[in-house]
Amino acid sequence: MNWEEIGEIKASKSKEQALRLLKDGFFTPKEISLRLDIHLSTVSRTLKALEQRGYVKCVNPQRRKGKLFTLMEKGSLLLERIDSLNKVEDK
């Protein structure tokens, strides 16, 4: 985990929100859009970027509609690191 990765996530509200939501299970882009009140096209771009970095994974990529995304271990570790840094900042 490097500072570049942490900075990328902290600089993007949609990326951090999507990662945090995906901690709770499997979601479609539409569900993410509705739960986070983010435009669907933004969610799609966000998920693509997160997937390219290995933070999330589409578990059924063969589907055209109803793709399900989940958080990968790398994404979980990144969130833990961000949370630990936030605790330090709060002190």
N, CA, C and O of each residue as an XYZ file, in Angstrom:
364
protein
N       0.853     -1.165      0.000
C       0.000      0.000      0.000
C       0.902      1.232      0.000
O       1.742      1.395      0.885
N       0.725      2.075     -0.975
C       1.565      3.269     -1.019
C       0.706      4.525     -0.894
O      -0.520      4.474     -0.997
N       1.369      5.636     -0.673
C       0.677      6.905     -0.475
C      -0.103      7.339     -1.713
O      -1.130      8.007     -1.603
N       0.384      6.961     -2.873
C      -0.309      7.301     -4.124
C      -1.702      6.675     -4.144
O      -2.681      7.332     -4.498
N      -1.782      5.405     -3.764
C      -3.072      4.705     -3.737
C      -4.009      5.314     -2.699
O      -5.194      5.512     -2.965
N      -3.479      5.607     -1.529
C      -4.293      6.207     -0.467
C      -4.806      7.569     -0.914
O      -5.979      7.889     -0.723
N      -3.937      8.363     -1.503
C      -4.330      9.688     -1.980
C      -5.395      9.626     -3.056
O      -6.313     10.446     -3.075
N      -5.278      8.653     -3.955
C      -6.272      8.503     -5.026
C      -7.664      8.264     -4.449
O      -8.642      8.849     -4.915
N      -7.752      7.415     -3.450
C      -9.051      7.084     -2.857
C      -9.582      8.250     -2.034
O     -10.758      8.598     -2.138
N      -8.727      8.854     -1.218
C      -9.175      9.970     -0.380
C      -9.580     11.188     -1.212
O     -10.399     11.993     -0.769
N      -9.019     11.327     -2.400
C      -9.350     12.462     -3.268
C     -10.655     12.260     -4.024
O     -11.180     13.200     -4.620
N     -11.178     11.047     -4.003
C     -12.393     10.737     -4.753
C     -13.477     10.229     -3.813
O     -13.423      9.094     -3.339
N     -14.447     11.071     -3.553
C     -15.545     10.706     -2.664
C     -16.264      9.449     -3.162
O     -16.615      8.580     -2.363
N     -16.483      9.348     -4.465
C     -17.223      8.202     -5.003
C     -16.435      6.904     -4.837
O     -17.024      5.859     -4.559
N     -15.120      6.952     -5.001
C     -14.313      5.735     -4.845
C     -14.342      5.253     -3.400
O     -14.537      4.066     -3.139
N     -14.149      6.166     -2.473
C     -14.152      5.763     -1.067
C     -15.533      5.265     -0.643
O     -15.636      4.265      0.068
N     -16.583      5.943     -1.065
C     -17.940      5.518     -0.723
C     -18.249      4.136     -1.295
O     -18.838      3.298     -0.612
N     -17.860      3.898     -2.531
C     -18.119      2.599     -3.161
C     -17.374      1.488     -2.426
O     -17.940      0.425     -2.171
N     -16.117      1.727     -2.087
C     -15.354      0.722     -1.338
C     -16.027      0.416     -0.004
O     -16.155     -0.748      0.374
N     -16.452      1.438      0.699
C     -17.088      1.241      2.007
C     -18.401      0.472      1.875
O     -18.700     -0.384      2.707
N     -19.175      0.764      0.854
C     -20.424      0.034      0.645
C     -20.152     -1.426      0.325
O     -20.831     -2.313      0.842
N     -19.170     -1.680     -0.520
C     -18.882     -3.049     -0.937
C     -18.331     -3.908      0.200
O     -18.274     -5.131      0.075
N     -17.923     -3.280      1.311
C     -17.528     -4.051      2.491
C     -18.696     -4.883      2.999
O     -18.501     -5.925      3.625
N     -19.911     -4.417      2.725
C     -21.115     -5.066      3.251
C     -21.677     -6.165      2.354
O     -22.697     -6.766      2.695
N     -21.041     -6.443      1.221
C     -21.539     -7.523      0.381
C     -21.403     -7.251     -1.099
O     -20.520     -6.514     -1.540
N     -22.292     -7.857     -1.853
C     -22.297     -7.786     -3.316
C     -23.361     -6.802     -3.762
O     -24.494     -6.838     -3.282
N     -22.989     -5.916     -4.688
C     -23.927     -4.915     -5.175
C     -23.768     -4.730     -6.676
O     -22.677     -4.880     -7.226
N     -24.875     -4.403     -7.326
C     -24.839     -4.039     -8.738
C     -24.517     -2.545     -8.825
O     -24.698     -1.817     -7.849
N     -24.042     -2.086     -9.980
C     -23.824     -0.645    -10.136
C     -25.084      0.173     -9.850
O     -25.007      1.249     -9.256
N     -26.225     -0.328    -10.267
C     -27.497      0.379    -10.038
C     -27.775      0.514     -8.542
O     -28.197      1.576     -8.084
N     -27.543     -0.556     -7.780
C     -27.751     -0.499     -6.331
C     -26.792      0.498     -5.680
O     -27.172      1.251     -4.783
N     -25.559      0.487     -6.142
C     -24.568      1.424     -5.611
C     -25.001      2.850     -5.912
O     -24.929      3.727     -5.050
N     -25.450      3.074     -7.133
C     -25.918      4.395     -7.548
C     -27.055      4.882     -6.652
O     -27.046      6.026     -6.197
N     -28.021      4.023     -6.403
C     -29.177      4.402     -5.586
C     -28.798      4.613     -4.129
O     -29.243      5.578     -3.508
N     -27.988      3.729     -3.581
C     -27.621      3.827     -2.157
C     -26.744      5.033     -1.867
O     -26.868      5.655     -0.811
N     -25.861      5.365     -2.795
C     -24.929      6.464     -2.562
C     -25.378      7.774     -3.192
O     -24.739      8.810     -3.010
N     -26.481      7.725     -3.934
C     -27.001      8.900     -4.633
C     -25.927      9.502     -5.545
O     -25.653     10.702     -5.523
N     -25.336      8.615     -6.342
C     -24.317      8.995     -7.320
C     -24.824      8.558     -8.688
O     -25.394      7.475     -8.820
N     -24.622      9.383     -9.697
C     -25.080      9.057    -11.046
C     -24.490      7.719    -11.490
O     -23.336      7.419    -11.185
N     -25.265      6.927    -12.198
C     -24.855      5.595    -12.626
C     -23.584      5.619    -13.475
O     -22.748      4.723    -13.358
N     -23.432      6.631    -14.325
C     -22.222      6.694    -15.148
C     -20.979      6.928    -14.277
O     -19.903      6.415    -14.584
N     -21.124      7.686    -13.213
C     -20.010      7.900    -12.276
C     -19.668      6.602    -11.563
O     -18.495      6.279    -11.376
N     -20.688      5.864    -11.167
C     -20.466      4.565    -10.511
C     -19.738      3.619    -11.460
O     -18.805      2.930    -11.048
N     -20.146      3.579    -12.702
C     -19.511      2.690    -13.685
C     -18.033      3.028    -13.861
O     -17.185      2.136    -13.865
N     -17.728      4.310    -14.006
C     -16.319      4.729    -14.131
C     -15.533      4.410    -12.864
O     -14.384      3.973    -12.926
N     -16.159      4.633    -11.727
C     -15.519      4.380    -10.441
C     -15.200      2.899    -10.280
O     -14.085      2.541     -9.899
N     -16.167      2.041    -10.567
C     -15.950      0.604    -10.437
C     -14.877      0.105    -11.399
O     -14.071     -0.756    -11.047
N     -14.872      0.644    -12.599
C     -13.852      0.251    -13.573
C     -12.460      0.594    -13.057
O     -11.542     -0.222    -13.145
N     -12.305      1.801    -12.520
C     -11.004      2.219    -11.984
C     -10.610      1.378    -10.779
O      -9.450      0.985    -10.651
N     -11.552      1.101     -9.904
C     -11.263      0.293     -8.712
C     -10.928     -1.144     -9.089
O     -10.070     -1.771     -8.467
N     -11.600     -1.659    -10.098
C     -11.336     -3.033    -10.540
C      -9.947     -3.130    -11.187
O      -9.231     -4.109    -10.978
N      -9.575     -2.127    -11.961
C      -8.247     -2.133    -12.592
C      -7.131     -2.140    -11.555
O      -6.061     -2.699    -11.796
N      -7.375     -1.525    -10.411
C      -6.384     -1.480     -9.330
C      -6.425     -2.727     -8.439
O      -5.553     -2.919     -7.593
N      -7.439     -3.568     -8.635
C      -7.552     -4.788     -7.834
C      -8.241     -4.600     -6.498
O      -8.126     -5.453     -5.619
N      -8.959     -3.493     -6.329
C      -9.663     -3.221     -5.077
C     -11.030     -3.894     -5.032
O     -11.492     -4.299     -3.966
N     -11.665     -4.012     -6.173
C     -12.971     -4.667     -6.267
C     -12.931     -5.660     -7.413
O     -12.027     -5.643     -8.248
N     -13.941     -6.532     -7.431
C     -14.009     -7.537     -8.496
C     -15.460     -7.737     -8.906
O     -16.361     -7.768     -8.067
N     -15.667     -7.871    -10.193
C     -16.967     -8.266    -10.710
C     -16.993     -9.786    -10.698
O     -16.165    -10.429    -11.342
N     -17.942    -10.362     -9.968
C     -17.978    -11.820     -9.808
C     -18.712    -12.528    -10.944
O     -18.639    -13.751    -11.063
N     -19.412    -11.769    -11.770
C     -20.127    -12.357    -12.906
C     -19.951    -11.490    -14.155
O     -20.933    -10.970    -14.685
N     -18.714    -11.329    -14.629
C     -18.424    -10.399    -15.727
C     -19.102    -10.765    -17.052
O     -19.200     -9.921    -17.942
N     -19.566    -11.997    -17.194
C     -20.211    -12.415    -18.437
C     -21.597    -11.789    -18.615
O     -22.128    -11.765    -19.725
N     -22.174    -11.291    -17.540
C     -23.506    -10.677    -17.628
C     -23.423     -9.278    -18.209
O     -22.481     -8.531    -17.948
N     -24.416     -8.944    -18.993
C     -24.485     -7.586    -19.534
C     -25.149     -6.667    -18.526
O     -24.698     -5.541    -18.316
N     -26.220     -7.140    -17.901
C     -26.927     -6.409    -16.849
C     -26.868     -7.239    -15.576
O     -26.789     -8.467    -15.629
N     -26.905     -6.579    -14.459
C     -26.908     -7.293    -13.184
C     -25.532     -7.770    -12.755
O     -25.409     -8.766    -12.041
N     -24.497     -7.061    -13.188
C     -23.155     -7.420    -12.744
C     -23.053     -7.162    -11.245
O     -23.535     -6.145    -10.747
N     -22.429     -8.080    -10.540
C     -22.250     -7.960     -9.100
C     -20.797     -7.683     -8.764
O     -19.894     -8.359     -9.257
N     -20.581     -6.693     -7.929
C     -19.231     -6.320     -7.512
C     -19.069     -6.569     -6.023
O     -20.017     -6.452     -5.246
N     -17.852     -6.914     -5.646
C     -17.520     -7.117     -4.246
C     -16.131     -6.559     -3.962
O     -15.336     -6.337     -4.876
N     -15.858     -6.340     -2.701
C     -14.571     -5.815     -2.268
C     -13.547     -6.938     -2.218
O     -13.834     -8.024     -1.714
N     -12.367     -6.681     -2.733
C     -11.268     -7.647     -2.668
C     -10.418     -7.358     -1.433
O     -10.551     -6.305     -0.809
N      -9.549     -8.298     -1.089
C      -8.703     -8.130      0.086
C      -7.862     -6.853     -0.009
O      -7.687     -6.145      0.983
N      -7.348     -6.566     -1.194
C      -6.535     -5.357     -1.391
C      -7.347     -4.104     -1.064
O      -6.826     -3.171     -0.453
N      -8.606     -4.079     -1.463
C      -9.473     -2.942     -1.162
C      -9.780     -2.837      0.322
O      -9.833     -1.741      0.880
N      -9.980     -3.972      0.946
C     -10.239     -4.002      2.383
C      -9.032     -3.487      3.167
O      -9.180     -2.708      4.109
N      -7.849     -3.926      2.773
C      -6.624     -3.469      3.434
C      -6.424     -1.969      3.240
O      -5.972     -1.275      4.151
N      -6.759     -1.474      2.059
C      -6.643     -0.046      1.786
C      -7.572      0.755      2.697
O      -7.169      1.779      3.248
N      -8.810      0.296      2.857
C      -9.743      0.984      3.741
C      -9.259      0.960      5.189
O      -9.382      1.955      5.903
N      -8.714     -0.169      5.619
C      -8.178     -0.263      6.980
C      -7.060      0.754      7.174
O      -6.985      1.412      8.212
N      -6.199      0.878      6.181
C      -5.086      1.826      6.256
C      -5.598      3.264      6.311
O      -5.097      4.075      7.090
N      -6.587      3.575      5.493
C      -7.180      4.914      5.494
C      -7.819      5.200      6.847
O      -7.654      6.290      7.396
N      -8.549      4.225      7.388
C      -9.196      4.408      8.687
C      -8.173      4.621      9.795
O      -8.381      5.450     10.681
N      -7.069      3.878      9.750
C      -6.045      4.058     10.789
C      -5.386      5.427     10.668
O      -5.040      6.035     11.681
N      -5.210      5.915      9.460
C      -4.654      7.254      9.265
C      -5.631      8.331      9.745
O      -5.224      9.342     10.317
N      -6.925      8.099      9.505
C      -7.933      9.052      9.948
C      -7.962      9.137     11.468
O      -8.177     10.214     12.024
N      -7.749      8.012     12.145
C      -7.720      8.016     13.612
C      -6.552      8.838     14.122
O      -6.676      9.549     15.119
N      -5.414      8.744     13.438
C      -4.241      9.520     13.828
C      -4.521     11.015     13.646
O      -4.136     11.836     14.478
N      -5.197     11.352     12.546
C      -5.524     12.760     12.271
C      -6.505     13.315     13.309
O      -6.469     14.506     13.622
N      -7.387     12.451     13.847
C      -8.390     12.902     14.812
C      -7.796     13.197     16.186
O      -8.421     13.881     16.997
N      -6.618     12.695     16.447
C      -6.025     12.893     17.777
C      -5.459     14.270     17.941
O      -4.924     14.596     19.001
